[in-house]
Amino acid sequence: MSVHVAVIVGSLRKGAFSRSIALALKEIAAPRLDLGIVEIGDLPLYNPDLDGETSPAPWAQFRGEIAASGAVLFVTPEYNRSIPGGLKNALDVGSRPYGKSVWSGKPAAIVSVSPGLLGAFGANHHLRQPLVFLDMPILQQPEAYISKVGDLLDADGKLTNAATKDFLKTFADKFADWIALSGGK
């Protein structure tokens, strides 16, 4: 039985390396995991004043998509040694209103990507902090830092590196095991 996993791509850029890796993972993880990207680019900045009886439609749609998933996979670049602002906003939108977080109890995993050598290590570890607070059991191993990502993709953004494909297959299998162990659906 396949688990539906919401995939949050941290970069909003049209040709983002993060999106390319997320799309590669969608193919690699099937059939154990059914990965679907949940868009964050149209989410208004979180403002509690807007979160009354009727919240902005993009917030409601986003919350519904996350709530319907059995787990969450974050694929993100690093901005200034941390996570992109759009990703932080998505975390805030999903965690509110207080007491109604759609994140709570959802098994999670993180893949960070960078054209540099560090594989967005800082973003990966900064993202772990709010996920712990949001009560998301996080896959610990294998850690996934994809460095020199631009060298792993062809001109169309398709993953061409066999070793990276093998690693991501291992990662996806471990994540599927983690979801089952953590009670994801």
N, C-alpha and C positions, 0 to 999 in steps of 0.2 A: 504494500500500500504506500503510495506516494504522499509525502507531507508537503503542504503548501507553505512556502517560505517567502515572506516579504523581503525584497532586496532594496536597500536604501543606498543609492549612489551619492556619495558626498560631493562630487563635482557637478556643477551645473553647465559646464562647457559642452558645446555640441559634440565635439570629437574627443571627449574625455577618455583618457586611458582607463580610469575607474569603470566607466560604462563598458568599454571593450572587455575588460577582465570579468565584469559581472555577466556579460552576454556569453563569454566563453564558459564561465561556471554554470550557466543555465544548461548548456549542452552537456557538459562534463558530469554534472550532478544527476541528470536524469538516468534512470527512471525513479531512483530512490527519493529524490527531492524535486518538487515542482517549483522552480524559482520564478518569481514575477516581480519586475521592478515596480516600485511604488514611487511615483514622482514627487519631488519636494520643491521644485522650482517655482510653483505658483502659490506656495503657502505664504499668506501675509505674516509679517513679523508678529510673534505672540504678544498680545496685549490683553490683560485680564478684563479690561473694560469692554472688549468685544465678545467676551465669552459668557454671554447670558443665556437666556432661554433659547435663542437662535444664534448659533455661532456662524462665522463666515463659512460659506459652502465648501471652499477648499479644505478647511479644517475638518469639517464633518466627513467629507469623502476620505481624507487621509486617515482619520481615526477609524473609520469603518473598515478600510482595507487592512490596516494593521490588526485590528481586532479579529478579523476573519482568518488571519494567518496562524499557523502552528508554531512558527519560529521567525526570527529576523536575522538576515545577513547584511552586515554593513561593509560596503566596498568604498574606500575613501582615499583621497590624496591627503597630503599634509600642507596646511597653510600656516606659515609662521610658527612652526614647531607645534601645531595643534590641529584641531579639526576645522573644516570650513564653517563659516557662519550659517550657511543654509542648513547644514546638518545639525548644528546646535539648535537652530530654530525648530527643526522637525522634532527633535527630542522634547523640546519645551511644549510644542503644540500637542504631541501625543501624551504628555504627562498631565495635562490639565483638562478640565478643572480638577482641583485638588480632590483626591480620593477616587478619581475615575480614569486613572492612567491605563492606556491600552497596552503599555509595555509590560506591566507586571506579570511575572511568571513566564514570559516568553523566552525560550532558549535562544541564545544569540551567538554569533561568531563575527569576527572582524578580519577583513583582508585589507591591508593598506598597500598603496602603490605609489611609486615615485620614479621619475626619470633619473633621479640621482642614485647614490650608492646606499643610502640608509633605509630605503624601502618604506619611508614614511613612519618610521619607528615612533616618533613623537606623537603623531596623530593616533596611532594604534593604541598607545598607552594612555593618552589623554581621554580617548573615547571610553576606555574601560571604567574610568572613575564614575561618570554619570550612569553607566549601565548597571553598576553595582547598586547605586542609590535607587535606580528604577526597578530593582528586583528582577533583573534579567540574568539568569544563570549563563555565564559566558564560557564557551569552549576555551580551554587553556592551552591544549596541545593538539595539533601542531600550530605554532604561531605562524602567521602568514604575512610576511613583509616582501613585497615584490619590487625589487630594485631594477634600475635600468629598463623599465617597462617599455619604453619606446623602441628598444632594440628587440623586443619579444613579439612585436606586432607587425603585420604587413601594412601596406599603404591604405587598405580598407579597414584597418583596426582589428583584423582577425589574428588570434593567437597562433603563432607558428612555431614556437619553441617547444620541442618535445619534452624536455626535462621539466619545464614549467607546467605543461599539461599533466604530466605524471604527478607532480607535486600537488596540483589543484585537485586531481582525482583522489589522492590520499586525503587531502583536506576535506573534500566534500563527503567522503565516506565516514571520516571521523566525526564530522558535523552531524551526519544522519544518525550515527550511533549516539552522539551526545543528545540529540533531540529526543530519541527514544528513551534514553536514560533519564532525561529531565522531565519527561511527561508531555512533550510537545505533541500537537495533533496535526 
